[in-house]
Amino acid sequence: MLRLLALALSLGLAAPAFADTYAAISNTAMSITGDIEFDDFGITFENGEQITFDQLIGDTFVVDGNRVTGASVYSVAEPKDPVLLNGNHLCGAPVTYVASWATSDNSATVVAVFSTEDAPESDAEMCASYTYE
């Protein structure tokens, strides 16, 4: 009984997960998304618009013909193409999937967006990409 009570208390007192903040460094990121907050639940853009993820569907991804491990591919809960900075859109069509991975030298993170019906397997299918640090 005490173990159950301790478990219930520890779950109730668990610290909330906070999103990581990323600074826009590519021209596309600086002019369209601005800085972002990104976690396993979604992305919040500089102007407050959000995309919410449905689920993590993969952890490998092909970038420029090379398999990247440690990538994340998410399905989007409600596909949309939010209006972001300067009236720009994220993709030009409703975003259905988002992938992220570290650059080969681990100096930055790339976020790619997709408007595909099927889950993307490579960056060849993306409608846009944005780079952050």
N, C-alpha and C positions, 0 to 999 in steps of 0.2 A: 504494500500500500504506500509506504514512504517513497519507494522508487517511482511509482506512478505519479505521485505528487511532485517529486523532484523533476521528473520529465516534463510534466505540464508547466511547471514554473519556468523551466529553462526555455521551453518553446515560446512562452509568453514574453519572456524577457530578451529574446534574441534581438540583436541589433539589426536594424533595417539595412538592406543592401543599397549602396549608393552607386549611381552611374559614374563612369569615368568621363572626365572632361577632356576633349581633344581640341587642339588649336588648328584651325584651317591653315594649310601651307601651300596647297596647289592653287593655281589661278581659279579653277572651277569651284573649289571649296570656298575660297575667299569671296567670290562674287555671287555664289548661289546659296550655299548652306550656312556659311559663317562657321563659327565654332559650334561644336555639338557635344551633347552628353549621350553616351552609348552604354548600354548594358544588355543583359540577356532578355530583357523585356521590350526594348525598343530604342528609338533614337528621338531625342529632343533637339530641334534645330535652334539656331540663334534667335530667330523671331518667335519662338515658343511653339511652333507647329510640331506635331509628333507623328511618328509611324510606330505602331505597336506590332510586335512580333507574335505570331501564333505559336511556333515551336522551332527549336534548333533541329535542322534536318540533316546536317552533315558537318564533318570536321576536316575534310580534305577538299581541295579545290585545285583546278589546273589554271595556272597563270602563265601566259606567254609560252604555252606548251610544256611547262614544268609543274609537276604535282607539288602543291604546298601543303604541308601538314601543319596543324595548329590553326587552320582557317576556321571560320564559322559561317555556315549558310543557314539563314533563317527564312521561314515562310512568313508572310505578312498577314496579320489577322484580318484587316479590312483594306484591300488594295486601294490606293489613292495616289495622286500626284500633287502634293501640297504646293501652294504658292509660297515661295521663300523670299530671300532678299531681292530687292529691286524688281519684284514682280516675276522673278524667274521660277520655273518649275523644276522639280527634282529630276524628272525623267522625260517628260513629254507624253507620258501615258501612265495609267495606274501602275504603281510599283507592287509587284507580287512577291518578289524575293529580294533579300539583301545578303551580300557576302562581305566578309572582312578578313584581312590577313595582314601580316607584318611584311614590310619590304624585305628584300633579300639581305640587306645589311642591318635589319631591325631598327632602323632610324625613324621609321614612320609607319603609320597604319593606313591601309587603303580600304575604302568602303565603296563597293560597287552595287548598283541598283539594277534590277531587271524587271521587265514587264512580260515575261514569258509565262506560258500556261504551265509548262513542266519545270521542275526544279533545275536550275542551271548546274552544269558540271564544269564550266570554264568561263574565263573572262571574255571569251569571244562573243557571248550572248548578251553582254551588258548594254544598257542604254546610256549609262554614265558612270564615271568613277570620280572619287574625291579623296584627297590625301591629307592626312592630319598627323600632328605629333603631340 
